[in-house]
Amino acid sequence: MTGISGRAGREDVEIRRATARDAKRLTKLVRNSRAYEGPYAPLIADYRVGPDYIETHQVFVAVGEGDRLLGFYALVLSPPELDLMFVADAVQGLGIGRRLVEHMIGEARRAGLPGVRIVSHPPAEGFYRSVGAKRIGIVKASPPAVMWDRPELLIPIT
């Protein structure tokens, strides 16, 4: 198991590989995210993180005391892309997202990836840029699934 431990706020945090048993919790975290309220809500209304997805991709969870889910990310290795990253609303601003990105960079480095593409939720672009991502373009809207343009970013792996 690849994991890191440390503290965020007053809580111990561990990052570990997700298992199929985490699928329902990850789905709930996505569907309840305040980052996708308003016009963004339809994108995640029926979203599901299934056990098959967890087994196919590099999915890692940040957990706190009592295995409380704090956030997660999914790294697709080919082509290299950060497919999903969510932090629980209650712990945003405590460094969980940064820790997840640092962990993802370590996993990408171990996999020999030169960089990781991110097609960002528009309000999250500033966060990704603050952790080293560079804007490389825009992914145009693709109605009816996605109704808005999204920033395309790249995190170089050094």
TIVO-2410 file (N, C-alpha, C; in nm, 3 decimals):
# residues 158
REC num residu      c1      c2      c3 atome chaine
REC   1      M   0.084  -0.117   0.000     N      A
REC   1      M   0.000   0.000   0.000    CA      A
REC   1      M   0.089   0.123   0.000     C      A
REC   2      T   0.062   0.215  -0.092     N      A
REC   2      T   0.133   0.341  -0.095    CA      A
REC   2      T   0.050   0.441  -0.019     C      A
REC   3      G   0.105   0.506   0.078     N      A
REC   3      G   0.030   0.604   0.154    CA      A
REC   3      G   0.122   0.703   0.219     C      A
REC   4      I   0.064   0.816   0.258     N      A
REC   4      I   0.138   0.913   0.336    CA      A
REC   4      I   0.049   0.951   0.453     C      A
REC   5      S   0.114   0.986   0.559     N      A
REC   5      S   0.040   1.028   0.676    CA      A
REC   5      S   0.084   1.168   0.714     C      A
REC   6      G   0.005   1.233   0.792     N      A
REC   6      G   0.037   1.366   0.839    CA      A
REC   6      G  -0.088   1.426   0.899     C      A
REC   7      R  -0.085   1.558   0.921     N      A
REC   7      R  -0.200   1.623   0.983    CA      A
REC   7      R  -0.252   1.733   0.892     C      A
REC   8      A  -0.382   1.751   0.894     N      A
REC   8      A  -0.447   1.864   0.829    CA      A
REC   8      A  -0.548   1.914   0.931     C      A
REC   9      G  -0.535   2.038   0.969     N      A
REC   9      G  -0.620   2.087   1.077    CA      A
REC   9      G  -0.582   2.014   1.204     C      A
REC  10      R  -0.680   1.957   1.272     N      A
REC  10      R  -0.655   1.885   1.398    CA      A
REC  10      R  -0.667   1.735   1.378     C      A
REC  11      E  -0.666   1.690   1.256     N      A
REC  11      E  -0.696   1.550   1.227    CA      A
REC  11      E  -0.579   1.483   1.156     C      A
REC  12      D  -0.548   1.358   1.196     N      A
REC  12      D  -0.450   1.280   1.123    CA      A
REC  12      D  -0.508   1.242   0.987     C      A
REC  13      V  -0.424   1.245   0.885     N      A
REC  13      V  -0.467   1.215   0.749    CA      A
REC  13      V  -0.376   1.106   0.693     C      A
REC  14      E  -0.437   1.009   0.628     N      A
REC  14      E  -0.362   0.905   0.555    CA      A
REC  14      E  -0.413   0.902   0.412     C      A
REC  15      I  -0.324   0.887   0.318     N      A
REC  15      I  -0.363   0.868   0.178    CA      A
REC  15      I  -0.329   0.724   0.144     C      A
REC  16      R  -0.432   0.652   0.100     N      A
REC  16      R  -0.417   0.510   0.068    CA      A
REC  16      R  -0.490   0.479  -0.062     C      A
REC  17      R  -0.455   0.366  -0.120     N      A
REC  17      R  -0.521   0.319  -0.241    CA      A
REC  17      R  -0.667   0.289  -0.209     C      A
REC  18      A  -0.757   0.333  -0.294     N      A
REC  18      A  -0.899   0.304  -0.278    CA      A
REC  18      A  -0.925   0.158  -0.309     C      A
REC  19      T  -1.028   0.105  -0.249     N      A
REC  19      T  -1.073  -0.031  -0.279    CA      A
REC  19      T  -1.215  -0.025  -0.331     C      A
REC  20      A  -1.261  -0.136  -0.387     N      A
REC  20      A  -1.398  -0.142  -0.439    CA      A
REC  20      A  -1.499  -0.106  -0.330     C      A
REC  21      R  -1.465  -0.135  -0.206     N      A
REC  21      R  -1.557  -0.104  -0.095    CA      A
REC  21      R  -1.573   0.046  -0.072     C      A
REC  22      D  -1.484   0.128  -0.128     N      A
REC  22      D  -1.494   0.273  -0.115    CA      A
REC  22      D  -1.589   0.335  -0.218     C      A
REC  23      A  -1.634   0.259  -0.316     N      A
REC  23      A  -1.707   0.314  -0.431    CA      A
REC  23      A  -1.829   0.398  -0.390     C      A
REC  24      K  -1.911   0.349  -0.301     N      A
REC  24      K  -2.031   0.424  -0.264    CA      A
REC  24      K  -1.996   0.555  -0.195     C      A
REC  25      R  -1.894   0.553  -0.111     N      A
REC  25      R  -1.853   0.677  -0.043    CA      A
REC  25      R  -1.798   0.779  -0.141     C      A
REC  26      L  -1.721   0.732  -0.240     N      A
REC  26      L  -1.666   0.825  -0.339    CA      A
REC  26      L  -1.778   0.885  -0.423     C      A
REC  27      T  -1.873   0.802  -0.463     N      A
REC  27      T  -1.988   0.851  -0.539    CA      A
REC  27      T  -2.063   0.957  -0.460     C      A
REC  28      K  -2.087   0.931  -0.333     N      A
REC  28      K  -2.159   1.026  -0.247    CA      A
REC  28      K  -2.083   1.158  -0.236     C      A
REC  29      L  -1.951   1.151  -0.221     N      A
REC  29      L  -1.870   1.273  -0.213    CA      A
REC  29      L  -1.883   1.355  -0.340     C      A
REC  30      V  -1.877   1.291  -0.456     N      A
REC  30      V  -1.891   1.362  -0.583    CA      A
REC  30      V  -2.029   1.427  -0.592     C      A
REC  31      R  -2.132   1.350  -0.570     N      A
REC  31      R  -2.269   1.400  -0.588    CA      A
REC  31      R  -2.306   1.510  -0.489     C      A
REC  32      N  -2.242   1.513  -0.373     N      A
REC  32      N  -2.275   1.614  -0.272    CA      A
REC  32      N  -2.183   1.736  -0.275     C      A
REC  33      S  -2.090   1.741  -0.370     N      A
REC  33      S  -1.993   1.850  -0.375    CA      A
REC  33      S  -2.059   1.984  -0.405     C      A
REC  34      R  -2.037   2.082  -0.318     N      A
REC  34      R  -2.090   2.217  -0.341    CA      A
REC  34      R  -2.021   2.284  -0.460     C      A
REC  35      A  -1.907   2.233  -0.502     N      A
REC  35      A  -1.838   2.291  -0.618    CA      A
REC  35      A  -1.920   2.274  -0.746     C      A
REC  36      Y  -2.015   2.184  -0.743     N      A
REC  36      Y  -2.095   2.158  -0.862    CA      A
REC  36      Y  -2.241   2.198  -0.842     C      A
REC  37      E  -2.264   2.304  -0.769     N      A
REC  37      E  -2.399   2.357  -0.754    CA      A
REC  37      E  -2.433   2.445  -0.873     C      A
REC  38      G  -2.559   2.483  -0.881     N      A
REC  38      G  -2.603   2.574  -0.986    CA      A
REC  38      G  -2.591   2.512  -1.124     C      A
REC  39      P  -2.532   2.586  -1.218     N      A
REC  39      P  -2.527   2.538  -1.356    CA      A
REC  39      P  -2.444   2.410  -1.373     C      A
REC  40      Y  -2.356   2.382  -1.277     N      A
REC  40      Y  -2.270   2.264  -1.287    CA      A
REC  40      Y  -2.337   2.137  -1.235     C      A
REC  41      A  -2.447   2.150  -1.163     N      A
REC  41      A  -2.512   2.037  -1.097    CA      A
REC  41      A  -2.548   1.921  -1.190     C      A
REC  42      P  -2.600   1.946  -1.311     N      A
REC  42      P  -2.638   1.833  -1.396    CA      A
REC  42      P  -2.522   1.739  -1.430     C      A
REC  43      L  -2.400   1.791  -1.432     N      A
REC  43      L  -2.284   1.709  -1.469    CA      A
REC  43      L  -2.262   1.594  -1.371     C      A
REC  44      I  -2.291   1.615  -1.244     N      A
REC  44      I  -2.262   1.511  -1.144    CA      A
REC  44      I  -2.388   1.447  -1.085     C      A
REC  45      A  -2.505   1.491  -1.128     N      A
REC  45      A  -2.630   1.443  -1.067    CA      A
REC  45      A  -2.639   1.290  -1.065     C      A
REC  46      D  -2.599   1.227  -1.173     N      A
REC  46      D  -2.607   1.081  -1.182    CA      A
REC  46      D  -2.470   1.015  -1.185     C      A
REC  47      Y  -2.366   1.090  -1.146     N      A
REC  47      Y  -2.230   1.038  -1.155    CA      A
REC  47      Y  -2.210   0.923  -1.058     C      A
REC  48      R  -2.135   0.823  -1.102     N      A
REC  48      R  -2.109   0.707  -1.019    CA      A
REC  48      R  -1.961   0.670  -1.031     C      A
REC  49      V  -1.897   0.651  -0.917     N      A
REC  49      V  -1.761   0.597  -0.912    CA      A
REC  49      V  -1.778   0.450  -0.874     C      A
REC  50      G  -1.768   0.363  -0.972     N      A
REC  50      G  -1.794   0.221  -0.947    CA      A
REC  50      G  -1.670   0.143  -0.909     C      A
REC  51      P  -1.692   0.024  -0.853     N      A
REC  51      P  -1.580  -0.063  -0.818    CA      A
REC  51      P  -1.490  -0.093  -0.937     C      A
REC  52      D  -1.549  -0.108  -1.056     N      A
REC  52      D  -1.470  -0.135  -1.176    CA      A
REC  52      D  -1.377  -0.018  -1.209     C      A
REC  53      Y  -1.425   0.104  -1.190     N      A
REC  53      Y  -1.343   0.222  -1.214    CA      A
REC  53      Y  -1.224   0.223  -1.117     C      A
REC  54      I  -1.251   0.194  -0.991     N      A
REC  54      I  -1.147   0.193  -0.888    CA      A
REC  54      I  -1.042   0.086  -0.918     C      A
REC  55      E  -1.084  -0.027  -0.969     N      A
REC  55      E  -0.990  -0.135  -1.000    CA      A
REC  55      E  -0.909  -0.107  -1.125     C      A
REC  56      T  -0.964  -0.027  -1.217     N      A
REC  56      T  -0.899   0.001  -1.345    CA      A
REC  56      T  -0.797   0.114  -1.336     C      A
REC  57      H  -0.822   0.211  -1.250     N      A
REC  57      H  -0.739   0.331  -1.243    CA      A
REC  57      H  -0.667   0.342  -1.109     C      A
REC  58      Q  -0.576   0.436  -1.104     N      A
REC  58      Q  -0.502   0.465  -0.981    CA      A
REC  58      Q  -0.588   0.560  -0.897     C      A
REC  59      V  -0.670   0.506  -0.809     N      A
REC  59      V  -0.759   0.587  -0.726    CA      A
REC  59      V  -0.708   0.582  -0.582     C      A
REC  60      F  -0.689   0.699  -0.524     N      A
REC  60      F  -0.638   0.710  -0.387    CA      A
REC  60      F  -0.733   0.797  -0.305     C      A
REC  61      V  -0.750   0.759  -0.179     N      A
REC  61      V  -0.837   0.833  -0.089    CA      A
REC  61      V  -0.756   0.894   0.025     C      A
REC  62      A  -0.798   1.011   0.068     N      A
REC  62      A  -0.746   1.072   0.191    CA      A
REC  62      A  -0.850   1.044   0.298     C      A
REC  63      V  -0.806   0.979   0.405     N      A
REC  63      V  -0.896   0.946   0.513    CA      A
REC  63      V  -0.843   1.003   0.644     C      A
REC  64      G  -0.937   1.035   0.731     N      A
REC  64      G  -0.903   1.087   0.862    CA      A
REC  64      G  -0.937   0.986   0.970     C      A
REC  65      E  -0.954   1.035   1.089     N      A
REC  65      E  -0.985   0.950   1.203    CA      A
REC  65      E  -1.111   0.868   1.176     C      A
REC  66      G  -1.106   0.741   1.216     N      A
REC  66      G  -1.220   0.653   1.195    CA      A
REC  66      G  -1.249   0.625   1.049     C      A
REC  67      D  -1.147   0.638   0.963     N      A
REC  67      D  -1.159   0.615   0.819    CA      A
REC  67      D  -1.257   0.713   0.753     C      A
REC  68      R  -1.270   0.833   0.811     N      A
REC  68      R  -1.357   0.936   0.754    CA      A
REC  68      R  -1.300   0.984   0.622     C      A
REC  69      L  -1.381   0.980   0.517     N      A
REC  69      L  -1.338   1.019   0.384    CA      A
REC  69      L  -1.323   1.171   0.376     C      A
REC  70      L  -1.201   1.216   0.342     N      A
REC  70      L  -1.172   1.358   0.331    CA      A
REC  70      L  -1.162   1.402   0.185     C      A
REC  71      G  -1.124   1.312   0.097     N      A
REC  71      G  -1.110   1.345  -0.044    CA      A
REC  71      G  -1.053   1.227  -0.120     C      A
REC  72      F  -1.043   1.243  -0.252     N      A
REC  72      F  -0.984   1.139  -0.335    CA      A
REC  72      F  -0.943   1.195  -0.469     C      A
REC  73      Y  -0.860   1.119  -0.539     N      A
REC  73      Y  -0.825   1.152  -0.677    CA      A
REC  73      Y  -0.814   1.023  -0.758     C      A
REC  74      A  -0.826   1.038  -0.890     N      A
REC  74      A  -0.810   0.926  -0.982    CA      A
REC  74      A  -0.712   0.967  -1.090     C      A
REC  75      L  -0.605   0.890  -1.102     N      A
REC  75      L  -0.502   0.914  -1.203    CA      A
REC  75      L  -0.514   0.808  -1.311     C      A
REC  76      V  -0.536   0.852  -1.434     N      A
REC  76      V  -0.536   0.762  -1.549    CA      A
REC  76      V  -0.394   0.764  -1.605     C      A
REC  77      L  -0.336   0.647  -1.626     N      A
REC  77      L  -0.196   0.640  -1.669    CA      A
REC  77      L  -0.176   0.657  -1.819     C      A
REC  78      S  -0.274   0.616  -1.900     N      A
REC  78      S  -0.255   0.622  -2.044    CA      A
REC  78      S  -0.384   0.663  -2.115     C      A
REC  79      P  -0.385   0.783  -2.171     N      A
REC  79      P  -0.285   0.889  -2.158    CA      A
REC  79      P  -0.294   0.950  -2.018     C      A
REC  80      P  -0.183   1.004  -1.967     N      A
REC  80      P  -0.178   1.052  -1.830    CA      A
REC  80      P  -0.273   1.170  -1.806     C      A
REC  81      E  -0.367   1.149  -1.714     N      A
REC  81      E  -0.464   1.254  -1.684    CA      A
REC  81      E  -0.516   1.239  -1.541     C      A
REC  82      L  -0.532   1.351  -1.474     N      A
REC  82      L  -0.602   1.353  -1.347    CA      A
REC  82      L  -0.749   1.355  -1.382     C      A
REC  83      D  -0.815   1.241  -1.368     N      A
REC  83      D  -0.953   1.229  -1.413    CA      A
REC  83      D  -1.051   1.286  -1.314     C      A
REC  84      L  -1.029   1.261  -1.187     N      A
REC  84      L  -1.118   1.309  -1.081    CA      A
REC  84      L  -1.035   1.356  -0.963     C      A
REC  85      M  -1.083   1.461  -0.897     N      A
REC  85      M  -1.028   1.499  -0.767    CA      A
REC  85      M  -1.135   1.577  -0.693     C      A
REC  86      F  -1.168   1.528  -0.575     N      A
REC  86      F  -1.269   1.592  -0.492    CA      A
REC  86      F  -1.220   1.595  -0.348     C      A
REC  87      V  -1.251   1.703  -0.279     N      A
REC  87      V  -1.224   1.717  -0.137    CA      A
REC  87      V  -1.358   1.745  -0.070     C      A
REC  88      A  -1.384   1.678   0.041     N      A
REC  88      A  -1.509   1.699   0.113    CA      A
REC  88      A  -1.525   1.846   0.149     C      A
REC  89      D  -1.646   1.897   0.133     N      A
REC  89      D  -1.673   2.038   0.160    CA      A
REC  89      D  -1.626   2.079   0.299     C      A
REC  90      A  -1.648   1.995   0.398     N      A
REC  90      A  -1.618   2.029   0.538    CA      A
REC  90      A  -1.470   2.047   0.566     C      A
REC  91      V  -1.381   1.996   0.480     N      A
REC  91      V  -1.238   2.006   0.506    CA      A
REC  91      V  -1.164   2.086   0.399     C      A
REC  92      Q  -1.237   2.156   0.314     N      A
REC  92      Q  -1.169   2.238   0.214    CA      A
REC  92      Q  -1.096   2.352   0.284     C      A
REC  93      G  -0.980   2.386   0.232     N      A
REC  93      G  -0.898   2.491   0.290    CA      A
REC  93      G  -0.802   2.442   0.397     C      A
REC  94      L  -0.800   2.311   0.423     N      A
REC  94      L  -0.711   2.256   0.526    CA      A
REC  94      L  -0.589   2.186   0.466     C      A
REC  95      G  -0.570   2.195   0.336     N      A
REC  95      G  -0.452   2.136   0.273    CA      A
REC  95      G  -0.472   1.995   0.219     C      A
REC  96      I  -0.592   1.942   0.226     N      A
REC  96      I  -0.617   1.806   0.175    CA      A
REC  96      I  -0.593   1.800   0.024     C      A
REC  97      G  -0.645   1.897  -0.050     N      A
REC  97      G  -0.627   1.899  -0.195    CA      A
REC  97      G  -0.480   1.905  -0.234     C      A
REC  98      R  -0.405   1.988  -0.166     N      A
REC  98      R  -0.260   1.998  -0.194    CA      A
REC  98      R  -0.190   1.866  -0.166     C      A
REC  99      R  -0.227   1.802  -0.057     N      A
REC  99      R  -0.167   1.673  -0.023    CA      A
REC  99      R  -0.202   1.569  -0.128     C      A
REC 100      L  -0.326   1.571  -0.177     N      A
REC 100      L  -0.365   1.476  -0.281    CA      A
REC 100      L  -0.285   1.500  -0.409     C      A
REC 101      V  -0.267   1.626  -0.446     N      A
REC 101      V  -0.189   1.657  -0.567    CA      A
REC 101      V  -0.044   1.614  -0.548     C      A
REC 102      E   0.015   1.640  -0.433     N      A
REC 102      E   0.153   1.597  -0.408    CA      A
REC 102      E   0.164   1.445  -0.420     C      A
REC 103      H   0.067   1.375  -0.367     N      A
REC 103      H   0.067   1.228  -0.375    CA      A
REC 103      H   0.055   1.184  -0.520     C      A
REC 104      M  -0.035   1.249  -0.595     N      A
REC 104      M  -0.054   1.216  -0.737    CA      A
REC 104      M   0.075   1.238  -0.816     C      A
REC 105      I   0.145   1.346  -0.787     N      A
REC 105      I   0.272   1.372  -0.855    CA      A
REC 105      I   0.372   1.260  -0.825     C      A
REC 106      G   0.377   1.216  -0.702     N      A
REC 106      G   0.465   1.104  -0.666    CA      A
REC 106      G   0.429   0.977  -0.740     C      A
REC 107      E   0.301   0.947  -0.751     N      A
REC 107      E   0.257   0.829  -0.825    CA      A
REC 107      E   0.290   0.842  -0.973     C      A
REC 108      A   0.270   0.961  -1.030     N      A
REC 108      A   0.303   0.984  -1.171    CA      A
REC 108      A   0.453   0.967  -1.195     C      A
REC 109      R   0.532   1.016  -1.103     N      A
REC 109      R   0.679   1.003  -1.114    CA      A
REC 109      R   0.718   0.855  -1.112     C      A
REC 110      R   0.659   0.779  -1.017     N      A
REC 110      R   0.690   0.635  -1.008    CA      A
REC 110      R   0.648   0.561  -1.136     C      A
REC 111      A   0.544   0.609  -1.202     N      A
REC 111      A   0.497   0.546  -1.326    CA      A
REC 111      A   0.577   0.594  -1.447     C      A
REC 112      G   0.668   0.689  -1.428     N      A
REC 112      G   0.751   0.738  -1.538    CA      A
REC 112      G   0.679   0.834  -1.630     C      A
REC 113      L   0.575   0.900  -1.582     N      A
REC 113      L   0.500   0.993  -1.667    CA      A
REC 113      L   0.572   1.128  -1.675     C      A
REC 114      P   0.575   1.190  -1.794     N      A
REC 114      P   0.641   1.319  -1.807    CA      A
REC 114      P   0.555   1.436  -1.756     C      A
REC 115      G   0.425   1.416  -1.752     N      A
REC 115      G   0.333   1.519  -1.708    CA      A
REC 115      G   0.194   1.460  -1.694     C      A
REC 116      V   0.106   1.534  -1.629     N      A
REC 116      V  -0.031   1.489  -1.609    CA      A
REC 116      V  -0.125   1.600  -1.654     C      A
REC 117      R  -0.212   1.567  -1.749     N      A
REC 117      R  -0.312   1.659  -1.802    CA      A
REC 117      R  -0.429   1.669  -1.703     C      A
REC 118      I  -0.484   1.790  -1.694     N      A
REC 118      I  -0.603   1.814  -1.614    CA      A
REC 118      I  -0.700   1.896  -1.698     C      A
REC 119      V  -0.820   1.845  -1.717     N      A
REC 119      V  -0.928   1.925  -1.773    CA      A
REC 119      V  -1.009   1.968  -1.652     C      A
REC 120      S  -0.993   2.094  -1.616     N      A
REC 120      S  -1.040   2.142  -1.487    CA      A
REC 120      S  -1.184   2.190  -1.489     C      A
REC 121      H  -1.250   2.168  -1.377     N      A
REC 121      H  -1.375   2.235  -1.348    CA      A
REC 121      H  -1.338   2.384  -1.342     C      A
REC 122      P  -1.407   2.472  -1.416     N      A
REC 122      P  -1.362   2.612  -1.422    CA      A
REC 122      P  -1.331   2.677  -1.288     C      A
REC 123      P  -1.414   2.662  -1.183     N      A
REC 123      P  -1.379   2.727  -1.057    CA      A
REC 123      P  -1.254   2.670  -0.989     C      A
REC 124      A  -1.206   2.552  -1.030     N      A
REC 124      A  -1.089   2.490  -0.967    CA      A
REC 124      A  -0.958   2.527  -1.035     C      A
REC 125      E  -0.963   2.601  -1.144     N      A
REC 125      E  -0.840   2.632  -1.217    CA      A
REC 125      E  -0.736   2.701  -1.128     C      A
REC 126      G  -0.779   2.797  -1.048     N      A
REC 126      G  -0.685   2.868  -0.961    CA      A
REC 126      G  -0.614   2.775  -0.865     C      A
REC 127      F  -0.687   2.679  -0.811     N      A
REC 127      F  -0.623   2.581  -0.721    CA      A
REC 127      F  -0.516   2.504  -0.796     C      A
REC 128      Y  -0.549   2.450  -0.912     N      A
REC 128      Y  -0.452   2.370  -0.986    CA      A
REC 128      Y  -0.330   2.452  -1.025     C      A
REC 129      R  -0.351   2.577  -1.063     N      A
REC 129      R  -0.237   2.663  -1.096    CA      A
REC 129      R  -0.150   2.688  -0.972     C      A
REC 130      S  -0.213   2.695  -0.854     N      A
REC 130      S  -0.137   2.719  -0.731    CA      A
REC 130      S  -0.050   2.600  -0.691     C      A
REC 131      V  -0.079   2.482  -0.746     N      A
REC 131      V   0.002   2.364  -0.715    CA      A
REC 131      V   0.093   2.325  -0.832     C      A
REC 132      G   0.113   2.418  -0.925     N      A
REC 132      G   0.213   2.397  -1.030    CA      A
REC 132      G   0.161   2.366  -1.168     C      A
REC 133      A   0.030   2.358  -1.187     N      A
REC 133      A  -0.022   2.331  -1.321    CA      A
REC 133      A  -0.009   2.455  -1.409     C      A
REC 134      K   0.016   2.431  -1.535     N      A
REC 134      K   0.027   2.539  -1.634    CA      A
REC 134      K  -0.088   2.524  -1.733     C      A
REC 135      R  -0.150   2.635  -1.768     N      A
REC 135      R  -0.259   2.631  -1.866    CA      A
REC 135      R  -0.201   2.606  -2.004     C      A
REC 136      I  -0.257   2.506  -2.075     N      A
REC 136      I  -0.208   2.474  -2.209    CA      A
REC 136      I  -0.318   2.488  -2.315     C      A
REC 137      G  -0.439   2.520  -2.273     N      A
REC 137      G  -0.546   2.536  -2.370    CA      A
REC 137      G  -0.683   2.538  -2.305     C      A
REC 138      I  -0.782   2.521  -2.391     N      A
REC 138      I  -0.922   2.519  -2.348    CA      A
REC 138      I  -0.988   2.401  -2.416     C      A
REC 139      V  -1.067   2.327  -2.341     N      A
REC 139      V  -1.149   2.220  -2.398    CA      A
REC 139      V  -1.288   2.279  -2.416     C      A
REC 140      K  -1.331   2.285  -2.540     N      A
REC 140      K  -1.460   2.346  -2.572    CA      A
REC 140      K  -1.576   2.264  -2.515     C      A
REC 141      A  -1.685   2.333  -2.488     N      A
REC 141      A  -1.807   2.269  -2.440    CA      A
REC 141      A  -1.849   2.159  -2.536     C      A
REC 142      S  -1.910   2.054  -2.480     N      A
REC 142      S  -1.959   1.943  -2.564    CA      A
REC 142      S  -2.102   1.909  -2.520     C      A
REC 143      P  -2.197   1.998  -2.554     N      A
REC 143      P  -2.336   1.975  -2.513    CA      A
REC 143      P  -2.388   1.843  -2.569     C      A
REC 144      P  -2.478   1.777  -2.501     N      A
REC 144      P  -2.542   1.823  -2.379    CA      A
REC 144      P  -2.467   1.781  -2.253     C      A
REC 145      A  -2.361   1.701  -2.263     N      A
REC 145      A  -2.291   1.652  -2.144    CA      A
REC 145      A  -2.225   1.765  -2.065     C      A
REC 146      V  -2.149   1.850  -2.132     N      A
REC 146      V  -2.079   1.960  -2.066    CA      A
REC 146      V  -2.113   2.088  -2.142     C      A
REC 147      M  -2.172   2.183  -2.072     N      A
REC 147      M  -2.226   2.302  -2.137    CA      A
REC 147      M  -2.132   2.422  -2.134     C      A
REC 148      W  -2.009   2.406  -2.085     N      A
REC 148      W  -1.918   2.519  -2.073    CA      A
REC 148      W  -1.777   2.476  -2.113     C      A
REC 149      D  -1.699   2.574  -2.158     N      A
REC 149      D  -1.557   2.550  -2.187    CA      A
REC 149      D  -1.484   2.525  -2.056     C      A
REC 150      R  -1.378   2.442  -2.064     N      A
REC 150      R  -1.300   2.410  -1.944    CA      A
REC 150      R  -1.152   2.434  -1.970     C      A
REC 151      P  -1.081   2.483  -1.868     N      A
REC 151      P  -0.937   2.502  -1.883    CA      A
REC 151      P  -0.866   2.367  -1.895     C      A
REC 152      E  -0.769   2.361  -1.985     N      A
REC 152      E  -0.684   2.244  -1.998    CA      A
REC 152      E  -0.548   2.280  -1.940     C      A
REC 153      L  -0.502   2.202  -1.845     N      A
REC 153      L  -0.379   2.229  -1.772    CA      A
REC 153      L  -0.284   2.111  -1.780     C      A
REC 154      L  -0.160   2.136  -1.745     N      A
REC 154      L  -0.060   2.031  -1.741    CA      A
REC 154      L   0.026   2.050  -1.617     C      A
REC 155      I   0.041   1.944  -1.539     N      A
REC 155      I   0.136   1.944  -1.429    CA      A
REC 155      I   0.259   1.868  -1.477     C      A
REC 156      P   0.371   1.938  -1.494     N      A
REC 156      P   0.493   1.868  -1.534    CA      A
REC 156      P   0.545   1.783  -1.419     C      A
REC 157      I   0.594   1.665  -1.452     N      A
REC 157      I   0.649   1.576  -1.351    CA      A
REC 157      I   0.800   1.580  -1.365     C      A
REC 158      T   0.865   1.629  -1.262     N      A
REC 158      T   1.011   1.645  -1.269    CA      A
REC 158      T   1.081   1.547  -1.178     C      A
***
